[in-house]
Amino acid sequence: MIAGKFRVNFNFADCLHQVKTMHQLIECVPNFSEGRNQAVIDQIVASITAIEGISLLSVEPGASTNRTVVTFVGEPEKVVEAAFQCAKKAKELIDMRRHKGEHPRFGATDVMPLIPVANISMEETAEWARKLGKRIGEELNYPIFLYESAASSPSRKNLSEVRSGEYEGLEAKLAKPEWKPDFGSAQFVGETGATAVGARDFLIAVNFNLNTTSVRRANAIAFDVREAGRVVKEKDPITGKEIEVRVPGKLKATKGIGWLIEEYGVAQVSMNLTNIGITSLHEAFDAVDESARSRGIRVTGTEIVGLAPLKVFTDAGKHFLKKQQRSVGLPESELIKIAVKSMGLDDLAPFHPTEKIIEYKLAEGKPKGLDQASIQAFTELTASEAPAPGGGSVAALLGSLAAALGVMVANLSGHKRGWDDKWEYFSDWAEKGENLRQTLLHLIDEDTQAFNGVMDAFGLPKSTPEEKEARTAAIQAATKVAVEAPLKVMKTTFELFPLLKAMVENGNPNSITDAGVGANCARSAIYGAYLNVLVNLNGISDEAYVQTVKEESAGILADALALEAGLMDLVKTELVKG
């Protein structure tokens, strides 16, 4: 599908603002039948970025496929405008009569799917796709077909059916009444071809590189695994005549084909994973690799076209670690690294997570939070005259350190020589601890943001009785948020004690003191957060709320002190034995 990459400068301010303010957000991934002429690609991309509020995520041209995939995000109305403008520009610049490439295609702007990202349903996204298709068809006057969730009939839902016959068969296809376009002219426009406009779930386009140049064998592997499988000839048991029967492939929600990428000198199995909740990337990799090896071939690497969600990579990392009988309780950066190396995501080009993972791409340009600050930066800011970060954020940091120590002991124990049969036990504990560590890291920022919220409320105008009333209500609401933040720290950190106890009792004896230090940190985190709960409760007038929180937080503290004391006794006992 894609070979190569075009770097651009990104501006995500509008996109991030939209997410924060709960605006609707959709993604558009148009595919253009041009992957070799950079000047043409640049002009098409410029027509997209000219629309204010659009965040351009990636531009990925492929020479062999002669195709460029562009990904951009924004509010629906702005995305539809950008989509129309780039389709208009593609019509001006691309002549399908001279186009050749490895990928199936039937138009200058070949496909233009809209994907719901935030605060918008698939039904709403499909309606926007219909509006887009109608405008392109009417104003640019060439055939437009709707597909997937925007399809006008079940027979047009599948893109492969809509695009069947490709460009070369389009003129004859348009002559058939059943293939009258949804919008635009039914006349064949040789320069432009046709465009499929649709609405779909998040799709991963992926190419699996093979150590062969045989397209026939690459196709055979694709037929083994894709949902549609292959057509085989069999004898009808009743008539004895030879009939064609479709044998489904191994993986649901997948499409696949084999081809040769001349610029790399390898054949690929090119797949679309149309529902990663049904078939994940790592499941597709394993299935393709298994089929390839049965033919004396192997997968040498994997190429993801466009961007994919973070979960795709962390799930893959955990999958391959489990196959190695190793702990999955690792930071996401390590899980990504395992996924990259296991599937050869860096086979043809370096793999940069910030360019391929959609959450990282959307976060580009956003100021980093305290949870991403260096130790020096965090302590310097805490030591400054600024009132935040303060004790609440430090308490959350202590909790995250307690979790980190518990996870460390679990991971070391699961990797201890002679304890191979215990790896799942320690992996489970490590994964639980890592999830708590991540939560506590986020709470470092949450506590500071809660404090800032209180300060903002105090800064509201108070000249009139109405303003005073609104200001008082805002202060009360913000102060409750400031209470809930350290209370979350207490509750989350308290969940660490079972992990720390298990590591003291069953973990690597050489690391027992690390678990003990973790228990000390947990105790201090809970005590510190408790003090912040109390001081913030002083500003709340809701007596019932104050009493409830006081009782809950005091109970957590008392239990934590008892658990920490018990764990320290265990540590001392084990140290005496040693």
C-alpha positions in Angstrom: 0.0 0.0 0.0 2.7 2.5 0.9 6.4 2.7 0.6 8.1 5.8 1.8 7.2 8.9 3.9 6.9 12.6 3.4 7.7 14.8 6.5 5.6 17.8 7.2 5.3 20.4 10.0 2.2 19.8 12.2 0.1 22.2 14.2 -2.2 20.5 16.7 -3.5 23.5 18.7 -6.9 23.4 17.2 -7.2 19.7 17.4 -6.3 19.6 21.1 -8.6 22.5 21.9 -11.5 20.5 20.2 -10.8 17.5 22.4 -10.7 19.5 25.6 -13.9 21.3 24.9 -15.7 18.1 23.9 -16.2 19.2 20.3 -16.9 16.5 17.7 -13.8 15.2 16.0 -13.5 13.0 12.9 -10.6 11.7 10.8 -10.3 11.6 7.1 -8.0 9.3 5.2 -8.1 10.1 1.5 -6.1 7.9 -0.9 -4.8 9.7 -4.0 -3.6 7.9 -7.2 -0.3 9.7 -7.2 2.8 8.6 -5.2 5.7 9.6 -7.4 5.3 13.3 -8.3 6.1 15.2 -5.2 5.0 18.5 -6.7 1.5 17.1 -7.2 1.4 15.6 -3.7 2.5 18.9 -2.2 -0.3 20.9 -3.9 -2.9 18.4 -2.7 -1.7 18.5 0.8 -1.6 22.3 0.7 -5.3 22.4 -0.2 -6.0 20.5 3.0 -3.8 22.5 5.4 -5.2 25.7 4.0 -8.4 25.0 5.9 -8.2 26.5 9.4 -8.7 24.0 12.3 -7.4 21.0 10.4 -4.6 18.9 11.9 -2.5 17.1 9.4 -1.3 13.8 10.9 0.6 12.1 8.1 1.3 12.1 4.3 2.6 8.7 3.1 3.4 8.3 -0.6 4.4 5.0 -2.2 6.3 4.8 -5.5 5.4 1.2 -6.4 1.7 1.6 -5.6 1.8 5.1 -7.1 -0.5 6.1 -4.3 -0.5 8.6 -1.4 -2.4 8.2 1.8 -3.1 11.4 3.8 -4.5 11.5 7.3 -6.0 14.6 8.8 -8.4 15.4 11.8 -10.7 18.2 12.8 -14.3 19.1 13.4 -16.7 17.5 10.9 -17.6 20.7 8.9 -13.9 21.6 8.5 -12.9 18.1 7.6 -15.6 17.9 5.0 -14.4 21.2 3.5 -10.8 20.1 3.5 -11.9 16.8 1.9 -13.8 18.5 -0.9 -10.9 20.9 -1.6 -8.3 18.1 -1.9 -10.7 16.1 -4.2 -11.0 19.2 -6.3 -7.2 19.7 -6.4 -6.7 16.0 -7.3 -9.1 16.3 -10.2 -7.1 19.2 -11.5 -3.7 17.5 -11.2 -4.1 13.8 -11.7 -4.9 12.1 -15.0 -6.1 8.6 -14.5 -5.5 7.8 -18.2 -1.8 7.7 -17.5 -1.9 6.1 -14.0 -0.3 2.7 -13.3 0.4 1.2 -9.8 0.3 -2.0 -7.8 -2.7 -1.0 -5.7 -6.4 -1.5 -6.7 -7.8 1.9 -7.7 -10.5 3.5 -9.9 -10.1 7.3 -9.4 -7.8 10.2 -8.9 -9.1 10.5 -5.4 -9.7 6.8 -5.0 -11.3 6.5 -1.6 -12.2 9.0 1.0 -13.3 7.5 4.3 -14.5 9.5 7.4 -13.8 7.9 10.8 -15.4 9.0 14.1 -12.7 10.0 16.6 -14.3 11.8 19.5 -17.9 12.7 20.7 -19.5 11.6 17.4 -21.5 8.5 16.5 -20.9 6.4 13.4 -24.4 7.4 12.2 -23.5 11.1 12.4 -20.2 10.4 10.6 -22.0 8.6 7.9 -24.3 11.5 7.4 -21.3 13.8 7.0 -19.9 11.3 4.4 -23.1 11.6 2.4 -23.0 15.4 2.5 -19.4 15.2 1.2 -20.2 12.7 -1.5 -23.1 14.8 -2.7 -21.1 18.0 -2.8 -18.2 16.3 -4.7 -20.6 14.7 -7.2 -22.6 17.9 -7.9 -19.8 20.4 -8.0 -17.0 18.4 -9.6 -19.4 16.4 -11.8 -17.9 12.9 -11.7 -19.2 9.5 -10.3 -19.3 9.2 -6.5 -20.1 5.9 -4.8 -20.9 5.6 -1.0 -19.6 2.6 0.9 -19.3 1.0 4.4 -21.6 2.7 7.0 -22.6 5.4 4.5 -23.6 2.9 1.7 -26.9 3.4 0.0 -27.5 -0.3 -0.2 -26.0 -3.5 1.3 -24.4 -4.4 -2.1 -22.3 -1.3 -1.9 -21.1 -1.6 1.6 -17.9 -3.5 0.8 -15.2 -1.3 -0.8 -13.9 -4.2 -2.9 -17.3 -4.6 -4.6 -17.6 -0.9 -5.2 -14.1 -0.7 -6.7 -14.4 -4.1 -8.6 -13.1 -3.9 -12.2 -10.9 -0.9 -11.1 -10.4 2.0 -13.4 -10.0 -0.1 -16.5 -13.5 -1.6 -16.1 -15.2 1.6 -14.8 -16.7 2.8 -18.1 -18.4 -0.6 -18.7 -19.5 -0.7 -15.0 -21.1 2.7 -15.2 -23.2 1.6 -18.2 -25.0 -0.9 -15.9 -28.2 0.4 -14.2 -27.3 -1.4 -11.0 -24.1 0.6 -10.8 -25.5 4.1 -11.2 -23.4 6.4 -9.0 -24.9 7.7 -5.7 -24.0 11.2 -6.7 -22.5 13.0 -9.7 -22.5 12.1 -13.4 -23.0 8.5 -14.6 -20.8 9.4 -17.5 -17.3 8.0 -17.6 -14.8 10.8 -16.9 -11.5 9.4 -18.1 -9.2 11.9 -16.4 -10.8 11.6 -13.0 -12.4 8.1 -12.8 -14.6 7.7 -9.7 -14.3 8.2 -5.9 -15.7 6.0 -3.1 -16.8 8.1 -0.1 -17.6 6.3 3.1 -17.7 6.2 6.9 -16.0 3.4 8.7 -14.4 2.3 12.0 -10.7 2.6 12.5 -8.9 0.5 10.0 -5.3 -0.6 10.0 -3.7 -0.9 6.6 -0.6 -3.1 6.9 1.9 -4.8 4.6 3.8 -7.9 5.7 7.1 -8.2 3.9 8.2 -11.7 2.7 11.6 -13.1 1.9 10.4 -13.9 -1.6 9.6 -12.2 -4.9 6.8 -14.6 -5.8 3.5 -12.7 -6.1 1.7 -16.1 -6.6 2.9 -17.3 -3.2 2.2 -14.0 -1.6 -1.4 -14.2 -2.9 -1.7 -17.8 -1.6 -0.7 -16.7 1.8 -3.2 -13.8 1.6 -5.9 -16.2 0.6 -5.1 -18.5 3.6 -5.7 -15.7 6.1 -8.1 -13.2 4.7 -11.8 -13.6 5.6 -12.9 -14.1 2.0 -10.4 -16.9 1.6 -10.2 -18.4 -1.8 -12.4 -20.0 -4.5 -11.7 -23.7 -5.2 -13.2 -26.1 -7.7 -15.0 -29.2 -6.4 -17.3 -31.8 -7.7 -21.0 -31.4 -6.9 -21.9 -34.5 -4.8 -25.3 -34.7 -6.5 -24.6 -33.7 -10.2 -21.0 -34.7 -10.3 -20.3 -31.5 -12.1 -17.3 -29.3 -11.2 -18.5 -26.2 -9.2 -16.7 -23.3 -7.6 -16.8 -23.2 -3.8 -15.4 -20.4 -1.6 -13.3 -21.6 1.3 -13.0 -18.8 4.0 -9.6 -17.8 5.4 -8.4 -18.0 9.0 -9.1 -14.4 10.1 -12.3 -12.5 10.4 -12.6 -8.8 9.5 -9.6 -8.9 7.2 -9.0 -8.3 3.5 -5.8 -9.2 1.8 -3.8 -9.5 -1.5 -0.3 -10.3 -2.5 1.9 -8.1 -4.7 5.6 -7.3 -5.5 7.2 -4.0 -4.3 9.9 -3.5 -6.8 11.6 -0.7 -5.0 12.3 -3.0 -2.1 12.6 -6.2 -4.2 10.2 -8.2 -2.0 6.7 -9.5 -2.2 4.2 -8.4 0.4 0.9 -9.6 1.8 -1.1 -6.4 2.0 -4.0 -6.4 4.4 -6.7 -4.2 5.8 -7.7 -5.1 9.4 -11.3 -3.7 9.3 -12.1 -4.4 13.0 -9.1 -4.6 15.3 -11.4 -5.7 18.1 -12.0 -8.9 16.1 -8.5 -9.4 14.6 -5.6 -7.6 16.1 -2.4 -6.7 14.3 -0.4 -9.3 16.2 -2.9 -12.0 15.4 -2.7 -11.1 11.7 1.1 -11.2 11.9 1.2 -14.6 13.5 -1.3 -16.0 10.9 0.6 -14.6 7.9 3.9 -15.8 9.3 2.5 -19.3 10.0 1.1 -19.6 6.5 4.4 -18.3 5.0 6.5 -20.8 7.0 4.3 -23.6 5.7 5.5 -22.6 2.3 9.2 -22.2 3.2 8.8 -18.5 3.4 8.9 -16.1 6.4 7.7 -12.6 7.3 10.7 -10.4 7.5 9.0 -7.3 8.6 5.8 -5.3 8.9 4.8 -1.9 7.4 1.9 0.0 8.9 0.3 2.5 6.5 -0.8 5.7 8.2 -1.3 5.7 12.0 -2.7 3.2 14.5 -3.9 3.5 18.1 -1.5 3.0 21.0 -3.4 -0.1 22.2 -2.4 -1.9 19.0 1.2 -1.7 19.9 1.0 -2.3 23.7 -1.3 -5.3 23.1 1.2 -6.7 20.6 4.1 -6.2 23.0 2.2 -8.1 25.7 1.3 -10.9 23.2 4.9 -11.5 22.2 6.2 -11.2 25.8 3.7 -13.9 26.8 5.0 -16.1 24.0 8.5 -15.7 25.5 7.0 -16.5 29.0 8.1 -13.1 30.2 6.3 -10.5 32.4 4.0 -8.0 30.6 4.0 -5.5 33.4 6.3 -3.1 31.6 6.1 0.6 30.8 4.4 1.3 27.4 7.6 2.4 25.9 9.1 -1.1 26.5 5.9 -2.8 25.2 6.2 -0.7 22.0 9.8 -1.7 21.6 9.0 -5.4 21.9 6.2 -5.0 19.3 8.5 -3.2 16.9 11.2 -5.8 17.1 8.8 -8.8 17.2 7.0 -7.8 14.0 9.9 -6.1 12.3 8.1 -2.7 12.1 11.5 -1.1 11.4 12.4 -3.6 8.6 12.1 -1.1 5.7 12.5 2.2 7.5 13.1 3.4 11.1 9.9 3.2 13.2 9.2 6.4 15.1 6.3 6.0 17.7 5.6 9.8 17.6 4.9 9.5 13.9 2.9 6.2 13.8 0.9 6.2 17.0 -2.2 8.4 16.8 -2.3 9.4 20.5 1.4 10.5 20.4 0.8 12.4 17.2 -2.2 14.3 18.6 -0.1 15.2 21.7 2.6 16.8 19.6 3.0 20.4 20.5 1.0 20.1 23.7 2.9 21.3 26.8 4.2 18.3 28.8 2.7 17.7 32.2 4.4 17.2 35.6 4.2 13.5 35.0 6.7 13.8 32.2 9.1 16.2 33.9 12.6 15.2 34.8 13.3 14.7 38.5 15.4 17.8 38.6 12.7 19.9 36.9 10.0 18.6 39.2 12.0 19.2 42.4 13.1 22.7 41.3 9.5 23.7 40.5 8.3 22.3 43.8 11.1 24.2 45.6 10.2 27.5 43.9 7.9 30.2 45.1 5.0 28.8 43.1 2.3 27.2 45.4 1.9 24.3 43.1 3.0 21.6 42.7 2.9 21.0 46.4 2.2 18.3 48.9 -0.6 16.6 47.0 1.5 16.2 43.8 4.5 15.0 45.8 2.2 12.4 47.5 1.1 11.1 44.1 4.7 10.9 43.1 5.6 8.9 46.2 2.7 6.6 45.3 4.0 6.1 41.8 7.5 5.3 43.2 5.9 2.7 45.5 4.2 1.1 42.5 7.5 1.2 40.5 9.4 -0.6 43.2 6.7 -3.3 43.5 6.6 -3.8 39.7 10.4 -4.0 39.7 10.5 -6.8 42.2 7.8 -8.6 40.3 9.7 -8.4 37.0 13.0 -9.4 38.6 11.3 -12.3 40.3 9.6 -13.5 37.1 13.0 -13.5 35.4 14.9 -15.3 38.2 16.8 -18.4 37.2 15.0 -21.5 38.3 11.6 -19.7 38.7 10.5 -20.1 35.1 7.3 -21.9 36.2 6.3 -18.8 38.2 6.5 -16.2 35.4 2.7 -15.8 35.0 2.2 -15.3 38.7 4.7 -12.4 38.8 3.6 -11.1 35.4 0.1 -10.7 36.7 1.3 -8.7 39.7 3.6 -6.6 37.6 0.8 -5.7 35.2 -1.5 -4.7 38.0 1.2 -2.6 39.6 2.1 -0.9 36.3 -1.5 0.1 35.7 -1.5 1.7 39.2 1.8 3.4 38.6 0.4 5.0 35.4 -2.7 6.2 37.3 -0.7 7.7 40.1 1.5 9.5 37.5 -1.5 11.2 36.0 -2.7 12.2 39.5 0.5 14.2 39.9 -0.9 16.7 37.4 -4.5 16.2 38.5 -3.7 17.5 42.0 -1.9 20.6 40.6 -4.7 21.3 38.1 -7.3 21.0 41.0 -5.4 23.6 43.0 -5.3 25.9 39.9 -9.0 25.4 39.5 -9.6 26.8 43.0 -7.4 29.8 42.4 -9.3 30.5 39.1 -12.6 30.3 41.0 -11.4 32.8 43.6 -10.4 35.2 40.7 -14.0 35.4 39.4 -15.7 38.8 39.6 -17.8 39.6 42.7 -19.2 43.1 42.1 -22.9 42.2 42.0 -25.0 39.8 44.2 -25.3 37.5 41.2 -21.6 37.5 40.6 -20.9 36.8 44.3 -23.3 33.9 44.3 -21.8 32.4 41.1 -18.3 32.9 42.5 -19.2 31.2 45.8 -20.7 28.2 43.9 -17.6 28.0 41.7 -15.3 28.0 44.7 -17.2 25.2 46.4 -17.3 23.1 43.3 -13.6 23.6 42.6 -12.7 22.9 46.2 -14.5 19.6 46.1 -12.4 18.7 43.0 -9.3 19.6 45.1 -10.5 17.2 47.8 -11.2 14.4 45.4 -7.7 14.5 43.8 -5.7 13.6 46.9 -8.5 11.2 47.9 -7.9 9.4 44.6 -4.2 9.2 45.5 -5.1 7.6 48.8 -7.4 5.0 47.3 -5.1 4.2 44.4 -1.9 3.9 46.5 -3.8 1.7 49.0 -4.3 -0.8 46.2 -0.6 -1.3 46.1 -0.4 -3.1 49.4 -1.4 -6.6 48.1 1.3 -6.3 45.5 4.0 -5.2 48.0 2.9 -7.9 50.4 3.1 -10.6 47.7 6.6 -9.4 46.8 7.8 -9.5 50.4 6.4 -13.0 50.9 7.1 -14.6 47.5 9.4 -12.3 45.5 13.1 -12.6 44.9 14.7 -12.6 48.3 17.5 -10.3 47.1 14.9 -7.6 46.4 12.9 -7.8 49.6 14.2 -4.5 50.8 13.0 -2.8 47.6 9.5 -4.0 48.4 9.9 -2.7 51.9 10.9 0.8 50.6 7.9 0.6 48.4 5.7 0.0 51.5 7.4 3.1 53.1 6.6 5.2 50.1 3.0 4.0 50.0 2.5 4.8 53.6 4.0 8.3 53.1 1.9 8.9 49.9 -1.3 8.0 51.7 -0.4 10.1 54.8 0.6 13.1 52.7 -2.6 12.9 50.5 -4.7 12.6 53.7 -3.3 15.9 55.0 -4.3 17.5 51.7 -7.8 16.1 51.9 -8.2 17.6 55.4 -6.9 21.1 54.5 -9.1 21.3 51.4 -12.2 20.1 53.4 -11.8 23.2 55.6 -13.1 25.3 52.6 -16.3 23.3 52.0 -19.6 24.3 53.6 -21.4 21.0 52.8 -21.2 19.4 56.3 -22.5 16.0 55.2 -19.9 15.8 52.4 -17.1 16.8 54.8 -18.1 14.2 57.4 -18.3 11.4 54.8 -14.9 12.2 53.3 -13.3 12.6 56.7 -14.5 9.1 57.8 -13.5 7.5 54.5 -10.0 9.0 54.4 -9.3 8.4 58.0 -10.2 4.7 57.5 -7.9 4.4 54.5 -5.0 6.0 56.5 -5.5 3.7 59.6 -5.6 0.6 57.4 -2.5 1.7 55.5 -0.5 2.4 58.6 -1.4 -1.1 59.9 -0.5 -2.8 56.6 2.8 -0.9 56.3 3.8 -1.8 59.9 3.0 -5.5 59.2 5.0 -5.5 56.0 8.0 -3.9 57.7 7.9 -6.6 60.4 7.9 -9.2 57.6 10.9 -7.5 55.9 12.9 -7.4 59.2 12.1 -11.1 59.9 13.3 -12.1 56.4 16.5 -10.0 56.8 17.2 -11.7 60.2 16.8 -15.1 58.5 19.2 -14.1 55.8 
